[in-house]
């Protein structure tokens, strides 16, 4: 079972994503800020992180940079309500950039695609 970590300061988003992705068969942990996310990274070793950019304790792009340095094999999807960050070169470190929406179809598809690609790489 693939493990996901949802990092978002909005409690509603964390609860929604947890419920929806658990229904899809994933093990889901959530974090409200970067500090909590980094603690969970070592403990649960997620296969994929869904990361908001606007966090209360730091910019999600700073956390993304840290994840790329310390957890290179973990896929990261930036999931934000702000399209302006898409042109920020730091966002290019992410495996995907998905705009937040009440329709999770695109996010679900990207999660499936990244996890499938990751599992194929393990067998090469």
N, C-alpha and C positions, 0 to 999 in steps of 0.2 A: 504494500500500500504506500503510495507516494505521500510525502509529508509536505504541507504548505505552511508558510508563516505569513499572516496578514498583518501589515504594519500600517495603522491608520489611527489618527487621533479622534476620529468620530466613532463613538460607541455603536451607533446604529449600523454603520458600514461594517465594523468588525463582526457584529452579530449576524448581519445579513450574509456576508461572505462565508462565515463559519458554517451557518446552516446550509447554504446552497452548495458549497463545495463538499461538505460532509455527505450530503445527499448524493453527490456524484461519486462517492467512494473514497475520498481523500481524508487523511488525518490532518486536522487543521488546528493550529495554535494561533493566538492573536497577541499583538503588542500595541500599546497605545503610544509609545515613543521609542526613540532610538536606543536609550539605555536598556529598556525592557527587551527590545528586539535583539540586542547583542548578547544579553544573558541567555535568551532562548536559542540563539544560533548554536552555541556550544552544547546546550542540553539536548535539543531535539534533532539537530542536524537536518534541517529541511532540504528538500530537493528543489524547492522553488519559493521565492519570496514575492509577494504582491505588496508593493511599497508606494505609499502616498508621498507626495513631495512636501506638502505643507504640514509639518509636524510641530508640536508645541515646543519641544526641547532642542530641535535642530532642523536644518533643511534636509529633506529626504535625499537630495543629491549628495550631500556630505556623507550620509549613511551609505548610499550606493557606492561611493568611492571606497569607503572602508570595507564594505562587503566584497568588492572586487579585489582588494588587497589581501584580505584574510580568508575569504571563502570563494575562491575562483571557480569551483565546480558547481556552485549553486546558481541556478537561473534566477533572474530578477526581472519582474515586470513593473515598470512605473505605471501607476494608476492614479490619475489626478484629474481634477476639474479644470486645470489651467493649461491651455494649449501653448502659452507663451514659453514654457520651459522646453518645449520640443526642439527649439533651435539652440538651446544651451548645449555646448559641446559635452558637458558632463553627463547629460541624459543619454548620450550615445553609448555610454558604458552598459546600459541596460540591454537586455535581450529583446525587450518590446516596450512600447509606449502606448498605453490604452487610455482613452478619455473615460472618466467615470460616467456611468449611465445607469438608469433603472433597468435597462435591458442588459443582462450579463452574457448574452450570446457571444459577443466578440471576445470578452475576457475568458470565458470558458474555453472557447476554441483555441485561444493562444496558450492557455495553461496546458491543455491536452497536447497541442503541437510541440511545445517546448519539452514536456516530459517524455513524449514519444521519441523525440530527437535525442534526448539525453540517454534514454535506455538503449537506443540503437548504438550510440557511441561506446557504451560499455562493452559491447560484443565485437567491436572492430579490432 
